[in-house]
């Protein structure tokens, strides 16, 4: 896959074509982003329990489901290299991946909508709950992308 980052030279100890290092670092970064997203919203809800509604957490739940959907399909299933099962074949895997990306992006857009509609446009005392909700969904989506496209997959997966 062409990323546009081919010309960036990083030290071999940080990011190399070595499967162990690159996959481990991508997994670590994705986990940190996912953790940071949920940590932010837990902090926001603990600090401002009256300013943030429980319904707003649906965005983060959909973002988490999106992360699970996107990363449950391997690149080999998308390319039809090692797909041996299922009733829909690679077309079903591509559809599942597309729905996962749409769900993740919709969660980010919904969090942005909530931020501007309920916290920026309204005259509220605190804006941090809306910013925290938006950042939660951005971090979950970035974690999903990092885990999906940052790892090097083996041929058997």
VMD Tcl script that draws the C-alpha trace (Angstrom):
set ca {
  {0.00 0.00 0.00}
  {1.31 3.44 -0.86}
  {1.37 5.71 2.18}
  {3.33 8.73 1.03}
  {5.81 8.20 3.85}
  {8.28 6.10 1.89}
  {10.90 8.87 1.79}
  {10.96 9.45 5.54}
  {14.03 7.80 7.02}
  {13.56 6.55 10.56}
  {16.21 4.71 12.55}
  {16.08 0.96 12.09}
  {15.51 0.46 15.81}
  {12.26 2.45 15.62}
  {10.52 1.50 12.39}
  {11.89 -1.10 10.05}
  {10.65 -3.79 7.76}
  {11.32 -6.22 10.56}
  {7.90 -7.67 11.25}
  {8.43 -7.97 14.99}
  {9.45 -4.37 15.59}
  {7.04 -2.67 13.23}
  {4.02 -4.70 14.25}
  {4.83 -4.33 17.93}
  {5.25 -0.57 17.68}
  {2.08 -0.13 15.63}
  {0.14 -2.26 18.09}
  {1.58 -0.30 21.01}
  {0.71 3.04 19.44}
  {-2.81 1.88 18.56}
  {-3.36 0.63 22.10}
  {-2.12 3.90 23.57}
  {-4.44 5.90 21.31}
  {-7.43 3.71 22.18}
  {-6.61 3.91 25.91}
  {-6.12 7.67 25.74}
  {-9.48 8.12 24.04}
  {-11.40 6.21 26.68}
  {-9.33 7.72 29.48}
  {-10.28 11.22 28.30}
  {-14.00 10.52 28.29}
  {-13.82 8.82 31.69}
  {-11.98 11.87 33.03}
  {-14.54 14.22 31.49}
  {-17.46 12.27 32.89}
  {-15.86 12.10 36.35}
  {-15.02 15.81 36.43}
  {-18.20 17.16 34.81}
  {-20.98 14.63 35.51}
  {-23.82 17.14 35.06}
  {-22.52 18.74 31.86}
  {-22.20 15.59 29.77}
  {-25.15 13.35 29.03}
  {-24.89 9.57 29.15}
  {-26.26 9.44 25.61}
  {-23.06 11.04 24.30}
  {-21.16 7.85 25.07}
  {-22.87 6.15 22.12}
  {-20.31 7.83 19.82}
  {-17.43 6.15 21.65}
  {-19.21 2.80 21.66}
  {-19.75 2.99 17.90}
  {-16.11 4.00 17.46}
  {-15.04 0.95 19.48}
  {-17.26 -1.35 17.42}
  {-15.73 0.23 14.32}
  {-12.24 -0.56 15.58}
  {-13.24 -4.18 16.13}
  {-14.90 -4.43 12.70}
  {-12.02 -2.87 10.79}
  {-9.37 -4.96 12.46}
  {-11.24 -8.27 12.30}
  {-10.61 -8.45 8.54}
  {-7.06 -9.21 7.42}
  {-5.44 -7.69 4.36}
  {-5.18 -11.16 2.82}
  {-8.97 -11.49 2.98}
  {-9.34 -8.14 1.24}
  {-6.90 -9.08 -1.54}
  {-8.41 -12.58 -1.87}
  {-4.99 -14.15 -1.24}
  {-5.80 -16.45 1.63}
  {-9.56 -16.40 1.89}
  {-11.01 -19.86 2.31}
  {-14.40 -19.60 3.89}
  {-17.50 -17.61 4.35}
  {-20.47 -17.26 2.08}
  {-19.60 -13.86 0.60}
  {-15.87 -14.26 -0.06}
  {-13.63 -11.22 -0.46}
  {-16.57 -9.03 -1.46}
  {-18.14 -9.62 1.97}
  {-14.81 -8.87 3.69}
  {-14.50 -5.61 1.75}
  {-18.07 -4.68 2.62}
  {-17.44 -5.42 6.31}
  {-14.31 -3.25 6.21}
  {-16.18 -0.43 4.48}
  {-19.02 -0.52 7.03}
  {-16.44 -0.45 9.82}
  {-14.72 2.61 8.37}
  {-18.07 4.34 7.85}
  {-19.04 3.65 11.47}
  {-15.74 5.04 12.76}
  {-15.92 8.14 10.64}
  {-19.59 8.64 11.56}
  {-18.65 8.46 15.25}
  {-16.06 11.21 14.73}
  {-18.57 13.35 12.81}
  {-21.27 12.81 15.45}
  {-18.84 13.81 18.21}
  {-17.92 16.92 16.21}
  {-21.62 17.71 15.81}
  {-22.20 17.32 19.55}
  {-19.18 19.49 20.31}
  {-20.35 22.39 18.19}
  {-24.12 22.06 18.75}
  {-24.11 21.53 22.51}
  {-20.88 23.06 23.77}
  {-19.62 25.75 21.37}
  {-22.83 27.29 19.98}
  {-24.64 27.19 23.32}
  {-23.66 29.45 26.15}
  {-22.30 26.81 28.49}
  {-19.86 27.25 31.33}
  {-17.48 24.44 30.34}
  {-16.37 23.46 26.84}
  {-14.03 20.65 27.90}
  {-16.73 17.90 27.93}
  {-17.40 18.43 24.23}
  {-13.71 18.64 23.39}
  {-13.05 15.47 25.38}
  {-15.84 13.61 23.56}
  {-14.48 14.72 20.19}
  {-10.90 13.79 21.10}
  {-12.04 10.39 22.36}
  {-13.51 9.51 18.99}
  {-10.58 10.94 17.05}
  {-8.12 8.90 19.12}
  {-10.16 5.70 18.72}
  {-10.37 6.23 14.95}
  {-6.64 6.97 14.70}
  {-5.90 3.90 16.80}
  {-8.01 1.81 14.45}
  {-6.16 3.14 11.41}
  {-2.78 2.66 13.08}
  {-3.53 -0.93 14.01}
  {-4.97 -1.78 10.58}
  {-2.34 -0.21 8.34}
  {0.72 0.03 10.60}
  {1.23 -3.68 11.17}
  {2.94 -6.08 8.81}
  {0.70 -9.08 8.36}
  {2.02 -12.55 7.76}
  {0.73 -14.56 4.83}
  {-1.12 -17.01 7.06}
  {-3.31 -14.44 8.82}
}
mol new
graphics top color blue
foreach p $ca { graphics top sphere $p radius 0.5 }
foreach p [lrange $ca 0 end-1] q [lrange $ca 1 end] { graphics top cylinder $p $q radius 0.2 }
display resetview
